[in-house]
Amino acid sequence: MGLEPPQYYPEKTTVSEPGGAESGVHAAPTAVHDPDLAAVVKVWPKLPEAVRAGIVAMVKGVRP
């Protein structure tokens, strides 16, 4: 009895292998430092729904 070292099983590792997430999660987007975009984001909650819809439609209409 007492403290005994655990048995070694090479096929059973306790430490995960290095690598990325397998859940399909994407990395966090990088910050965009655009004063025009920042102005839109700042007032977005105050914009009328019709204006928001127009902006969203314009953005979705752009094809990269």
Residue pairs with C-beta under 8 A, 6 or more apart in sequence:
40 55
44 52
47 55
